[in-house]
Amino acid sequence: MDVDRRNMLLQATVLVLGVIGPFLFPAYIQQISLLWIMVLFALTWDAMGGQMGYNSLGNIFFFGAGMYISAVAQIMVAGYDVGEYTSAYGAVKVEISDATYFTGLFVGIGAAAIGSVLLAAVLGRIFFGLRGPYFAIGTLGLALAAAELIGSWTWVGGGGGISLPLYPADMDLFPGTGDDEAMFFYFLCLISAIATYVFYKWLYTTRFGLAVNAIRDDEEKAEGMGIHTLRYKTVAWASSAFFLGISGALHGNIIHFIEPLEVAFPTITFGIFMVAMALLGGKGTIWGPVLGAVLFHTIKEVTWTHLLGWQWIALGLIIIVNVVFFQQGIVGWMKERWPEFFGIKVEPAPSGPRAKGGAD
């Protein structure tokens, strides 16, 4: 079986498992929904850190920005003043129709995606003046500062956060049942992860893939060859921000509550997880982040359930072993071990007198 056919079979298998997953494990729909968000995280981080060599520690900023942009848009579509709603939640009686709810939700998701792209375009002009560890530290500072600033902004609820979503007045939960809500958001998360994968798989086959790889290998030489490096770096960050903004909007509505430190800008959890997942699977590959996200999230959920109190030690050990002894990741190791499986042709070692240093 050739590589293309094998790849199509693998993609079809993942798609089928994704569709039937919530029916096979109905008690774990929310955990599997989060798995697809983790896949999206790893793929978007790899576009920067793996393909382009810009190791961002602050991509979680766009996740949180999308969450708040979506929340504000949903409140405004419902016809409420944002400041009044966030300051007096519980005193304001929410009465919206099903149509208004869904309109607000999808307007919020779209606004989160577009708003995150605009933020990436503006911030890229500032942060792409930094390289190497300075870029990583600078983006980390961006995420930490955003959490503190939002926490002091009373118009969006400050440290008290925002309760979401705005449910119709005649429904206890979602328009339908609680199971309907879980299934609805599950498939939105699945579609978002698949869209992210398909987009980057296509993008890496274009000139963009060659350009960002050239930036990763030697940015000065790439500029000398006429590559507009700032443009490609901005596109890479903006595309990551687009999907991260969508994931933030979805996650905020799934958990029904937004606050800045632990939910919107969780730098020490989700912010680190997205890096660890890409490294575990193998950065710079399209399947590595996907595999890393599945394994990391599965281990995380198992240790959180059965090793409570030891979960951080287990995850820390995984990261240490990965970074110190296994830097190429799982897919990278597999490519070294079985290159033919990935369509990589390896020339046989030369033999005869010339190989041994002898004369003709």
N, C-alpha and C positions, 0 to 999 in steps of 0.2 A: 504494500500500500504506500503510495507516494505521500509526501509531506502535506500537500494541499488537501488531499482527500482525508488524511488523518486529522488535520486541523478542523475540517468541516464536521467530521464525526464527533470530535471533542466538543465543538461549539454546540452542536445539536443535542448532545448528551447533557451539557450544562443547562441548556434552555429547557429541556424536558424536565430535568430534576427541579429547576426553579419553578416551573408551572405546577408540578404535582406536589412540591414540598409542603405547602400549607395544608394539603388534604391528607398527606401521610402523617404529619406531625402537627395537628391542630392546636395542641397545647403550647407550642413553641413558635407561633406565628410572629410574635414581636421580636423574638431573638433572631429568627431567620431574616426578618425585615432589616434588622440592624446589620446582619451579615452582608446584605447587598449594599448597604451604606458603607461598610468597611471596604468592600471591593472597589467602590467608587473612590473612597479615600486613597487607597493604595495606587490606583491607576492615575489619579490626578497628581499625586506627589511624584510618581515616577516620571511624569512628563517633564517635571522640573529637575528633580534630583538624579534620575536614572538616565534619561535621554539627553539632557542638556548640561548636567553637571553642576546645577545650582541647587545646593541642598538647603531648601527652605525649612525652617522650624516654625514658621508662622502661618502656614496655609490654613490652619484652623480659624484664622481671622475671617476668611470668606464664608466659612460654615456659619459662624456666629452672626456675621453681617447679614447673610441671607435669611437667617432665622428672624432677626428683628425687622428687616425690611418687609418680609412676608407678613409678620404679625401686624405691623402698622397698616399695611395695605388692606388686610382683611378687616380691621376695625373701621377703616375709612369707608370701604365698600359697604359695610353694614350700616353706615350712616351715623356713627358715633364719633365724638371728639376723643382723640387719642389720650390727651392729658386727663380728661374727665374719666374715661374708662379705666385707665391704669391706676388712678388715684382713689377711685371709689368702687373698685370691683366688688360685687356682692350687693352693693346698694343700687347699681344700675340694672334694671330688668332688661335682659336681652331678648328681643323679639324679632327674629328674621325668618324668612321663608327658606325652604330647602333650596330653591333656585338661587337666592341671595348667598346662602352658605357656600354652594359650589362655585358661584361666580367669584366670591371673595377668595376662596381657596386657590383657584387657578390663576386669578389675577395676582395673588400674593406670590405664588411660585414663579410666575413670569417676572414680576418685579424683583424678586430675590436674585434671579439669574442675571437680569440686565444690570441691576444695581451693583452686583458683585463684579461684573465685567468692567463697569465704569470705574469702580474703586481700584481694580487691578491696573487699568490703563494709567490712572493718575499716579498711583503709588509706584508703579514701575519706573517712572521718570526719576523717582527719588532713590529707590533701593537698588536699581541696577547699576548705580554708580559704585556699589560695593561688590566685592568678589570674595570667594572662598569662605573662610570662617566669619568674616565680617558681615557677609550677606546673611548667613545662618543666624548670627546673633542679632542682627538688625531686624529680621523678620520675627524672631522670637520676641523681641521687645515690642514690636507692633501688636502682636496678639495679646501680650500681657497688659499693655497700655490700654488697648481697646476694652478689655474686661473692666478695668478700673474706671475708665471714663463713662462707659455705659452704666456702671453701678452707681454713679453719682448723677445721672441724668434722670431727673424725676418725671419728665414728660413721657418716657418709655418705661416707667415703673421703678427705675433705680435698682437698688439691691433687692427690692421686693418682687421684681419680675412682673410677668404678664401671664395671666391664665388664658389658655387657648384650648380648642378653637371656640368660636362663637356658634353655639348650637341653636337650632330652631327652638322657639319657646315651648312647642308642644311635644318635644322629644326629650327623653331622659338623657340620651347620649347622642349617638350618630343618627342621621336620618335613616332609620331602619333599626338594626340591632347592634349590640356591641361586636358580635361576630362579623357583621357586615362591615363595620368600620375597620377592624383589623385586616380583613381580606382586601378591602379597597386600598388601604395604604401599603399593604404588602406588595400588591402588583404595581403600584406607583414606584416603590423602591426598586423592584425588579426591573421595570422598564428603564428607570434612570441609570441603573448599573449597566444594563445591556447597551443603552445608548452611549454611555461613556466608553465602553469597550469598543463598540463599532466605530465611533468617531476617531478614537486614537489609532485603531488598527488601520483605518483609511489614511489618517493624517501622516503616519510614519512611512507610508508608501509614496508620499509626494516629496517634492523638493524640501518641504519643511523638515522631514526626517533627516535628510542629509545635512541640512543647515545646522540643526540643533546638535547633531552628533559632531559636526565640525567645531562648534562652539565648545562642546565638552572636551574635545581632544586638545584644542589650542585656539583660544579665542582671538589672540593677536593675529595668528596666521589666517584665521577665518575672515577677519576684517581686512587683512591685506589682499585676500582673494576677491574682495568686493561684496562679501556677505553683509547685509545690513543687520548687524547683530542685535541692536536694540529693538528693532522691529520684531525679530523672531523671538526674542526673550519676552517681549510684551505679549505676543500672541500665545506663547506657551503658558504664561501666568494667567492671562485672561481666560483661556479655555479651561484651565483648572478652576478658576474662580466661578465660571459659569455653572459647572456641575456641582461644585461645593455649595454654591448658593441654593441650588435646587435641593440638595440633600439637607441643608439646614432648615429650609422651609418645611420639608416633609417630617423631619425629626421633631421639630417644635410642635407640629400638629399631632404626631403620634403620642408623645408623652404628655401633651395637654398643658405644659407649663414651660415658661422661658425665664431664666435668670442668668446673669452675665458670667459668673465665675465657674460654676459646675456644669451648666447646660449649654450655653451659647459658645463660650470660649474655653473649653476644657483642655488647656494646653498640656498639662502633665498627664492626661489620659489619652484622649483622641488625638491630640496634637503629636504625641510621641508614637502612638499606635500606628498612624499612617506611615511613618518613617520605618518603623520596625517591620511592618508587614511587607513593604516593598523590598527591604533588605533580605528578609527571610526567604521570600520566593525567588528573588533574583532581579535586581534593578537593571533597567535598560532592556528588558524583555517585555513582550505584551502579555504572556501568560504568567510570568513570575509574580507580579503584584496580585493577580487573581488567586493563584495557589497560596501565596503567603497570607492573604487576607482570610481565606477559608481555614487554613491551619491555625493561624494566630487566634482568630475569633473562637474557633472550636475549643482550643486549649484554654482560652480566657474564660469561656462560659463553664467549662468543666471544673476548672480550679475555683472559680467563684462559687460554684455549687457544692463541691465536695472537699475543697481545701481552704475554706474561708479562714483568713488570717495568714495563709501561706501563698495566696495567689500572686502577690507582688514579687515574692521570692522566686516562684516558678517562672513568671514572665521575665524577671530580671536575668535569670540564668539563661533563658532562651536567647535574649538579646546579647548577652556576653559571649556565649558560644558562637552565635551567628557572626558577630563583629570581629571576634578575635581569631576564630578558627575556620570560619565558613563564609568569607566575605563575598564570594561569588553567588551565594544563595543556592537554593535547590535547583532551579532551572539552569543556572550557570554551571553548577557541578555536573548536571546531567548532560549538558552540551559538551563538556570536557570528556566525560566518560563515554558517551554514545553519540558522537557528532553526526554519524550517518542517519540517526533517527530524526534529526532536525534538518536534514538536507544539506549538511555541511560536508563537502568533499575534502578528504584528507589525502594528500599525496603520500604514496608509500615511501618508506625510507630508502635512500639510494643504496645500491649494493655493488659489489665488484671492486676492482682495484682503486677506482677513483674515490669511492666511499671510504676506503681504508687508508687513503693518503698515498697510494701507489702511483707509479707513472703509467702513462698510456701504453 
